[in-house]
Amino acid sequence: ARAPAPSNVIPLGKRGWSPLVEICKGQAGRRALFCVHGAGGNVLNFKLTSDRVGSDQPFYGLQAQGVDGRLPPLQSVEEMAAQYLEAIRSVQPHGPYRLAGYSAGGVIALEMAQRLRAEGEQVELLLMIDTLSPAAARKPVPLWRKLWLARHWSLDFVRGWPERRRRGREIEVRYTQALEQLARGEPLPPELVDFHLFRNFVAVQERYEAKPYPGDMVLFRARESEMQYLQAGAALGWEAHIEGGIGTQMVDGSHFSMMSEPGLTQLAQGIRAELERVDAGRQRVPGKRRAAGGGWWRGFAR
């Protein structure tokens, strides 16, 4: 068997950098929401989300090691989850915890929730923002299937396809540039950091196997989706891993534009509603039914 890659984890006490970013201090006594970065590693896009959710809600972002262009990125979802849990415990030693993740961050948030529950801690809320399950991400989409799924695309989304293809090619070119620069021992400039972390996480996710999660999850989905997401279905492949209820809510926009208006306000309202639900101790009704915003709930009882 191939020997595991050496760990890039830097212990909390030995680094001047922390993955934990306080985005909104919020109201004393309110339980914080911890939101994990997307594949690009930074948490700048969470500022507007936090603003829309409300100034009373404590909101922390978890950024990836390597966003400074100097530290090496972590090489597994498990390493990321362990580092982020160490960080959030510096401000909240014990649960109940409220976790969220945008895009790739949802996978990390799930691993964090798994570890917390295994340690006897309560995870009262797990949110994913347009997160594709790793198994669904690895599944190829045949050409005939692409032609069939394309019927879901709006005219504007079809028109944007050449630009999305161009951006995909640019990611590969920039990633090569980043590797060359790192090989020379040079720190990465900001314009290369996102590309490097993005490609690193793609490789990391390919090695990750999600385990069954004995809890519930809420999924916010972009209305305009690429083929891999459309093929995965309403729950983006998570029904194979989440043993509790899965709630989905559609948000206007694509994977990237849903973090700006009008999707941003819809997303923030949905997050706020889920926070208020757990504040009040309300549970979802078992069974499968339509939910507000075009979503649905798979029942808690199986």
Phi, psi and chi 1 to 4 in degrees:
 res  aa     phi    psi   chi1   chi2   chi3   chi4
   1 ALA       -  147.4      -      -      -      -
   2 ARG   -69.9  136.1 -179.2 -177.0  -60.2  174.6
   3 ALA   -68.2  141.0      -      -      -      -
   4 PRO   -63.9  148.0   22.6  -32.2      -      -
   5 ALA   -66.3  146.2      -      -      -      -
   6 PRO   -61.4  144.5   21.0  -32.7      -      -
   7 SER   -74.4  141.1  174.0      -      -      -
   8 ASN  -100.6    7.2  -74.8  -27.6      -      -
   9 VAL   -67.3  129.4  176.1      -      -      -
  10 ILE  -105.8  118.4  -58.6  171.7      -      -
  11 PRO   -53.9  144.1  -24.7   34.6      -      -
  12 LEU   -53.9  -42.0 -173.5   61.5      -      -
  13 GLY   -71.7  -12.8      -      -      -      -
  14 LYS  -108.0    6.7  -64.6 -176.7  179.5  179.8
  15 ARG  -123.9  146.3   60.0  176.3 -179.6 -104.7
  16 GLY   -88.3    2.9      -      -      -      -
  17 TRP  -115.0  146.8  168.3   89.6      -      -
  18 SER  -129.5  143.6  171.2      -      -      -
  19 PRO   -71.1  -17.5   26.2  -34.4      -      -
  20 LEU   -86.0  125.1 -167.3   65.8      -      -
  21 VAL  -122.6  119.7  179.0      -      -      -
  22 GLU   -79.0  110.6 -175.9 -178.4   64.9      -
  23 ILE   -91.4  -37.1  -65.2  175.0      -      -
  24 CYS  -145.2  124.1 -179.9      -      -      -
  25 LYS   -65.2  -40.0 -172.2  176.3 -176.1   63.1
  26 GLY    72.1 -172.5      -      -      -      -
  27 GLN   -86.1  134.0  179.3 -178.7  -45.4      -
  28 ALA   -58.3  135.6      -      -      -      -
  29 GLY    96.3  -18.7      -      -      -      -
  30 ARG   -83.0  139.4  -77.1 -168.1   63.8   86.1
  31 ARG   -74.9  137.4 -159.8  162.9  -72.9  140.0
  32 ALA   -76.9  153.4      -      -      -      -
  33 LEU  -106.0  127.4  177.7   65.8      -      -
  34 PHE  -107.7  118.6  -61.9   95.1      -      -
  35 CYS  -117.0  125.4 -164.0      -      -      -
  36 VAL   -89.6  139.5 -176.8      -      -      -
  37 HIS   -54.1  159.5   60.8   82.9      -      -
  38 GLY   -80.8 -170.4      -      -      -      -
  39 ALA   -63.7  -24.2      -      -      -      -
  40 GLY   -74.1  -13.1      -      -      -      -
  41 GLY    92.9  -23.7      -      -      -      -
  42 ASN   -96.8  168.2   70.7   67.7      -      -
  43 VAL  -121.0   17.9  -65.2      -      -      -
  44 LEU   -60.8  -33.2  -62.3  176.8      -      -
  45 ASN   -71.5   -9.5   55.2  -16.2      -      -
  46 PHE   -83.1  -13.7  -65.5  158.0      -      -
  47 LYS   -61.9  -47.6  176.7   61.8  170.5   67.2
  48 LEU   -66.9  -37.2  -70.1  177.3      -      -
  49 THR   -60.7  -46.6  -51.6      -      -      -
  50 SER   -60.8  -43.3  173.1      -      -      -
  51 ASP   -58.1  -41.9  -70.8  -14.6      -      -
  52 ARG   -73.4  -34.3  -61.1  -63.8 -165.6  -79.2
  53 VAL   -64.2  -37.1  169.6      -      -      -
  54 GLY   133.5  142.1      -      -      -      -
  55 SER   -70.8  -12.0   59.6      -      -      -
  56 ASP   -84.7  -11.6   61.2  -30.7      -      -
  57 GLN   -94.0  114.1  174.4   59.4   49.9      -
  58 PRO   -59.9  130.2  -21.0   33.3      -      -
  59 PHE  -138.3  120.9 -163.1  113.4      -      -
  60 TYR  -117.5  140.5  -71.4   86.3      -      -
  61 GLY  -103.7  150.5      -      -      -      -
  62 LEU  -116.8  111.4  -72.8  153.6      -      -
  63 GLN   -95.8  157.3   61.2 -176.1  -12.2      -
  64 ALA   -82.3  143.4      -      -      -      -
  65 GLN   -61.1  127.6 -177.8  173.3  -59.7      -
  66 GLY   113.2   -6.7      -      -      -      -
  67 VAL   -66.7  -17.9  -69.0      -      -      -
  68 ASP   -82.9   -3.9   59.9   -5.3      -      -
  69 GLY    78.2    3.0      -      -      -      -
  70 ARG  -117.4  -50.8  -64.3  176.5 -179.6  -86.1
  71 LEU   -71.1  145.3  -65.9  175.5      -      -
  72 PRO   -73.8  141.1   27.8  -35.2      -      -
  73 PRO   -68.8  152.9   24.1  -32.8      -      -
  74 LEU   -72.0  154.4  -58.6 -176.6      -      -
  75 GLN  -109.1   11.1  -63.8  -58.5  -56.8      -
  76 SER  -157.0  153.1   72.8      -      -      -
  77 VAL   -60.8  -37.6  168.9      -      -      -
  78 GLU   -62.9  -41.6  -68.9   84.5   -5.0      -
  79 GLU   -63.6  -42.4  -75.1 -176.2  -17.0      -
  80 MET   -62.5  -46.6  -64.9  174.6 -172.8      -
  81 ALA   -60.3  -43.9      -      -      -      -
  82 ALA   -63.4  -43.5      -      -      -      -
  83 GLN   -65.5  -41.1 -174.5 -174.4   78.2      -
  84 TYR   -71.4  -35.3  -58.5  167.8      -      -
  85 LEU   -65.7  -39.6  -74.1  175.2      -      -
  86 GLU   -58.6  -39.9  178.7 -172.5   30.7      -
  87 ALA   -70.5  -45.0      -      -      -      -
  88 ILE   -70.0  -27.7   68.6  174.0      -      -
  89 ARG   -69.6  -15.9  -78.3  171.8  168.2  147.2
  90 SER   -70.6  -19.4   69.0      -      -      -
  91 VAL  -116.2  -20.9  -64.8      -      -      -
  92 GLN  -142.7   93.4 -174.4 -177.7  -29.1      -
  93 PRO   -62.9  -31.0  -22.0   33.5      -      -
  94 HIS  -137.9  162.6  -62.2  -72.7      -      -
  95 GLY   -75.4 -174.6      -      -      -      -
  96 PRO   -69.6  144.5  -18.2   31.7      -      -
  97 TYR  -107.9  151.1  -71.5  101.1      -      -
  98 ARG  -124.4  116.3  -60.5  175.6  178.0 -173.6
  99 LEU  -120.8  148.1  -54.3  175.8      -      -
 100 ALA  -146.8  163.1      -      -      -      -
 101 GLY  -157.9  136.7      -      -      -      -
 102 TYR   -95.3  131.5  165.8   59.8      -      -
 103 SER    56.0 -123.1 -174.4      -      -      -
 104 ALA   -57.3  -28.1      -      -      -      -
 105 GLY   -61.6  -24.8      -      -      -      -
 106 GLY   -64.8  -34.6      -      -      -      -
 107 VAL   -65.0  -43.0  178.0      -      -      -
 108 ILE   -66.9  -41.6  -55.3  168.2      -      -
 109 ALA   -60.2  -38.2      -      -      -      -
 110 LEU   -63.0  -45.3  173.8   65.9      -      -
 111 GLU   -62.8  -38.3  177.6   63.8   22.1      -
 112 MET   -61.7  -44.4  -66.4  166.7   66.7      -
 113 ALA   -63.4  -40.0      -      -      -      -
 114 GLN   -58.4  -46.4  -66.2  -85.8   27.0      -
 115 ARG   -67.3  -40.7  -70.6  171.9  176.3 -120.5
 116 LEU   -62.8  -46.2  -72.8  168.2      -      -
 117 ARG   -64.0  -38.1  -69.9 -179.9   67.2  106.4
 118 ALA   -63.9  -25.9      -      -      -      -
 119 GLU   -91.8    5.1  -66.0  166.9    8.3      -
 120 GLY    88.6    7.7      -      -      -      -
 121 GLU   -87.2  154.6  -64.7  -75.8    3.8      -
 122 GLN   -94.3  131.5 -179.3 -175.6   -3.4      -
 123 VAL  -111.4  106.4  178.3      -      -      -
 124 GLU   -91.8   -9.8   63.3 -178.8   -0.8      -
 125 LEU  -154.8  129.1 -172.2   60.6      -      -
 126 LEU  -129.3  114.2  174.4   61.9      -      -
 127 LEU  -113.2  138.4  -54.5  175.8      -      -
 128 MET  -122.6  136.9  -67.3 -170.8 -172.5      -
 129 ILE  -111.0   99.3  -56.7  170.8      -      -
 130 ASP    52.4   51.8 -146.0   37.5      -      -
 131 THR  -101.4  120.0  -60.1      -      -      -
 132 LEU   -85.1  136.2 -171.5   63.6      -      -
 133 SER   -64.7  145.2   79.0      -      -      -
 134 PRO   -55.9  -38.1  -27.0   36.2      -      -
 135 ALA   -64.1  -41.0      -      -      -      -
 136 ALA   -68.9  -34.4      -      -      -      -
 137 ALA   -66.0  -29.8      -      -      -      -
 138 ARG   -84.2  -12.6  -70.3 -169.7  -69.8  -95.6
 139 LYS   -82.5  119.7 -173.0  176.0 -179.3 -179.0
 140 PRO   -68.1  153.2   24.1  -32.8      -      -
 141 VAL  -108.1  111.3 -174.4      -      -      -
 142 PRO   -62.1  155.5  -16.7   28.9      -      -
 143 LEU   -58.0  -44.4  177.8   58.8      -      -
 144 TRP   -61.1  -34.8   68.7  -93.9      -      -
 145 ARG   -69.5  -39.4 -177.9   75.1  170.7  155.2
 146 LYS   -59.5  -44.2  -69.6  179.5 -179.9  178.7
 147 LEU   -61.7  -38.3  -64.9  173.6      -      -
 148 TRP   -71.1  -43.0  174.0 -111.7      -      -
 149 LEU   -70.6  -24.2  -67.6  171.6      -      -
 150 ALA   -61.7  -16.4      -      -      -      -
 151 ARG   -64.7  -18.2   75.6 -168.8 -167.5  -79.7
 152 HIS   -81.5  -13.0  -65.3  -71.4      -      -
 153 TRP   -77.0  138.7  -76.0    6.0      -      -
 154 SER   -77.1  164.5   68.5      -      -      -
 155 LEU   -60.7  -40.6 -177.1   57.0      -      -
 156 ASP   -64.1  -38.4  -75.5  -16.3      -      -
 157 PHE   -69.1  -36.6 -159.7   64.0      -      -
 158 VAL   -62.7  -44.0  170.7      -      -      -
 159 ARG   -62.9  -27.8  -73.0  170.8  176.2  162.6
 160 GLY   -84.1   -2.6      -      -      -      -
 161 TRP   -61.0  -45.3 -177.7   79.3      -      -
 162 PRO   -58.8  -37.3  -25.2   36.1      -      -
 163 GLU   -68.6  -37.7  173.7   58.6   23.4      -
 164 ARG   -66.7  -37.2  -63.5 -165.0  -60.6  -83.9
 165 ARG   -64.5  -42.4  -69.6  -78.9  -69.6  177.6
 166 ARG   -61.2  -42.4 -175.5 -158.7   64.6   77.0
 167 ARG   -64.7  -37.1  178.7  170.6  171.7   78.6
 168 GLY   -61.9  -41.3      -      -      -      -
 169 ARG   -68.1  -36.6  -70.1 -168.6  -65.6  -91.2
 170 GLU   -63.7  -37.4 -178.5 -174.6    9.2      -
 171 ILE   -58.3  -43.5  -72.7  173.5      -      -
 172 GLU   -64.7  -43.0  -63.6  -56.6  -41.1      -
 173 VAL   -64.1  -46.6  171.2      -      -      -
 174 ARG   -65.9  -35.8  -65.9  -73.4 -171.4  139.4
 175 TYR   -63.9  -41.0  179.1   59.9      -      -
 176 THR   -61.8  -42.5  -60.0      -      -      -
 177 GLN   -61.4  -41.3  -67.0  173.6   -9.2      -
 178 ALA   -63.2  -43.8      -      -      -      -
 179 LEU   -63.2  -40.2  -68.8  179.8      -      -
 180 GLU   -63.6  -40.8  -68.7  172.0  -10.0      -
 181 GLN   -68.1  -40.9 -159.7  152.5  -28.6      -
 182 LEU   -65.3  -37.0  -71.3  170.1      -      -
 183 ALA   -63.5  -26.2      -      -      -      -
 184 ARG   -85.8    0.1  -65.5 -167.0  -62.9  -92.5
 185 GLY    78.2   20.9      -      -      -      -
 186 GLU   -99.8  141.4  -58.8  171.1    2.9      -
 187 PRO   -67.4  152.2   24.7  -33.9      -      -
 188 LEU   -84.7  137.9  -66.0  179.6      -      -
 189 PRO   -72.3  159.2   27.1  -33.9      -      -
 190 PRO   -53.8  -34.6  -26.2   34.7      -      -
 191 GLU   -70.4  -14.2   61.7  -92.0   21.4      -
 192 LEU  -104.0  -18.3  -69.8 -177.2      -      -
 193 VAL   -60.4  -48.8  168.4      -      -      -
 194 ASP   -57.6  -43.9  -80.1    0.1      -      -
 195 PHE   -64.7  -41.2  -65.2  105.0      -      -
 196 HIS   -64.5  -47.3 -177.0 -134.6      -      -
 197 LEU   -67.6  -36.0  -69.1  177.0      -      -
 198 PHE   -61.3  -51.2  178.7   87.1      -      -
 199 ARG   -67.1  -34.2  -76.2  -66.8  -78.1  109.1
 200 ASN   -62.4  -42.9  179.0   74.1      -      -
 201 PHE   -70.3  -35.0 -171.1   83.3      -      -
 202 VAL   -55.9  -44.8  169.7      -      -      -
 203 ALA   -66.2  -39.7      -      -      -      -
 204 VAL   -62.8  -44.4  163.4      -      -      -
 205 GLN   -66.3  -32.3 -178.8  172.1  -99.3      -
 206 GLU   -63.0  -23.9  -73.1  176.1   -5.7      -
 207 ARG   -93.9   -5.9  -60.9 -169.5  -66.2  -90.6
 208 TYR   -92.8  133.8 -179.3   68.7      -      -
 209 GLU  -115.2  111.5  -64.8  -68.4  -19.9      -
 210 ALA   -70.8  134.9      -      -      -      -
 211 LYS   -95.5  160.6  -60.9  177.9  -71.0  -67.3
 212 PRO   -58.1  134.3  -23.9   34.1      -      -
 213 TYR  -109.6  120.1  178.0   67.5      -      -
 214 PRO   -84.9   45.5   33.2  -36.2      -      -
 215 GLY  -147.6 -170.8      -      -      -      -
 216 ASP  -101.3  163.3  -51.0  -36.9      -      -
 217 MET  -149.0  145.2 -176.8  -97.1  -81.4      -
 218 VAL  -115.0  129.9  178.8      -      -      -
 219 LEU  -119.4  122.7  173.6   65.8      -      -
 220 PHE   -98.2  120.1  -64.2   95.3      -      -
 221 ARG  -109.8  140.6  -73.8 -167.7   55.4 -161.1
 222 ALA   -72.9  137.5      -      -      -      -
 223 ARG   -68.2  -35.6 -164.4  174.4  -61.0  -81.7
 224 GLU   -97.9  116.6  -60.8  -81.6   12.1      -
 225 SER  -127.8  148.1  -62.0      -      -      -
 226 GLU   -73.8  168.7  -62.8  -72.0   -3.8      -
 227 MET   -57.2  -42.4  -65.8  -59.8  178.7      -
 228 GLN   -59.5  -38.5 -147.6   86.2   36.7      -
 229 TYR   -72.3  -41.8  -72.9   73.4      -      -
 230 LEU   -63.5  -41.4  -68.5  172.7      -      -
 231 GLN   -63.7  -33.1  175.6  174.4 -107.7      -
 232 ALA   -68.9  -22.2      -      -      -      -
 233 GLY    95.0 -175.6      -      -      -      -
 234 ALA   -59.0  -35.1      -      -      -      -
 235 ALA  -101.1   13.1      -      -      -      -
 236 LEU    54.0   33.1  -61.3 -174.7      -      -
 237 GLY    88.7   -1.9      -      -      -      -
 238 TRP   -78.8  -14.1  -71.7  110.9      -      -
 239 GLU   -62.1  -19.9   67.2  -82.5    4.6      -
 240 ALA   -78.5  -11.3      -      -      -      -
 241 HIS  -123.9  -27.2  -52.6  -72.4      -      -
 242 ILE   -92.7  117.5  -55.7  -62.4      -      -
 243 GLU   -87.0  -17.2  -64.9 -179.3  -25.0      -
 244 GLY   -91.8 -148.3      -      -      -      -
 245 GLY   -83.5  147.1      -      -      -      -
 246 ILE  -121.3  117.5  -58.5  177.6      -      -
 247 GLY  -105.2  134.6      -      -      -      -
 248 THR  -123.3  144.5   69.1      -      -      -
 249 GLN  -136.8  129.0 -179.8  174.9  -35.4      -
 250 MET   -78.6  141.4  -58.9  -60.5  -70.8      -
 251 VAL  -127.2  133.0  175.4      -      -      -
 252 ASP   -61.3  142.1  -74.8  -18.2      -      -
 253 GLY   111.6 -177.4      -      -      -      -
 254 SER   -99.9 -174.5   66.8      -      -      -
 255 HIS   -54.4  -37.5 -175.7   73.2      -      -
 256 PHE   -93.8  -41.7  -63.1  105.9      -      -
 257 SER   -76.4  -12.9   66.5      -      -      -
 258 MET   -65.3  -16.7   69.1 -174.4  -63.5      -
 259 MET   -87.5    7.2  -58.5  -60.4  -75.7      -
 260 SER  -129.1  173.3   56.8      -      -      -
 261 GLU   -69.2  149.1  -63.6  -62.7   -2.9      -
 262 PRO   -85.5   -8.2   33.5  -37.1      -      -
 263 GLY   -63.5  -31.8      -      -      -      -
 264 LEU   -58.8  -45.8  177.2   61.3      -      -
 265 THR   -65.7  -39.5  -68.0      -      -      -
 266 GLN   -62.6  -43.0  -62.5  169.4   11.7      -
 267 LEU   -62.5  -48.0  172.6   63.6      -      -
 268 ALA   -62.1  -39.8      -      -      -      -
 269 GLN   -64.9  -39.0  -71.9  173.9  -16.1      -
 270 GLY   -65.8  -42.1      -      -      -      -
 271 ILE   -63.2  -44.9  -68.2  173.4      -      -
 272 ARG   -60.3  -42.0 -177.3   78.6 -169.4 -168.1
 273 ALA   -62.8  -39.4      -      -      -      -
 274 GLU   -69.9  -37.6  -69.4  -59.3  -35.4      -
 275 LEU   -63.3  -42.0  -69.1  168.6      -      -
 276 GLU   -67.7  -33.9  -69.2  175.8  -11.2      -
 277 ARG   -63.1  -47.2  178.0  178.7   64.9   81.4
 278 VAL   -72.5  -29.5  -67.3      -      -      -
 279 ASP   -57.8  -42.0  -79.9  -17.8      -      -
 280 ALA   -84.1   -4.9      -      -      -      -
 281 GLY    72.9   22.6      -      -      -      -
 282 ARG   -83.7  142.4  -61.6 -165.3  -56.7  -89.1
 283 GLN  -108.5  153.6  -63.1  -66.8  -36.3      -
 284 ARG   -71.0  150.3  -67.2  -74.0 -178.4  173.6
 285 VAL   -76.9  129.5  177.8      -      -      -
 286 PRO   -59.7  156.8  -23.0   34.0      -      -
 287 GLY   105.8  173.5      -      -      -      -
 288 LYS  -107.7  123.5 -175.4  173.6  178.4  177.8
 289 ARG  -149.3  163.2   63.2  179.1  176.6   84.0
 290 ARG   -73.0  144.7  -63.5  -66.3  -62.6  179.0
 291 ALA  -120.7  165.2      -      -      -      -
 292 ALA   -57.6  144.3      -      -      -      -
 293 GLY    78.8   16.5      -      -      -      -
 294 GLY    84.0   12.4      -      -      -      -
 295 GLY   -93.6 -172.0      -      -      -      -
 296 TRP  -152.5  158.6   54.2  -84.9      -      -
 297 TRP  -119.1  131.2  -91.4   90.1      -      -
 298 ARG   -90.2  133.6 -172.8 -176.2   68.1 -170.4
 299 GLY   -63.0  155.5      -      -      -      -
 300 PHE   -72.6  -33.2  -63.5  155.6      -      -
 301 ALA   -87.2  132.2      -      -      -      -
 302 ARG  -109.0      -  -60.7 -169.9  104.3 -177.2
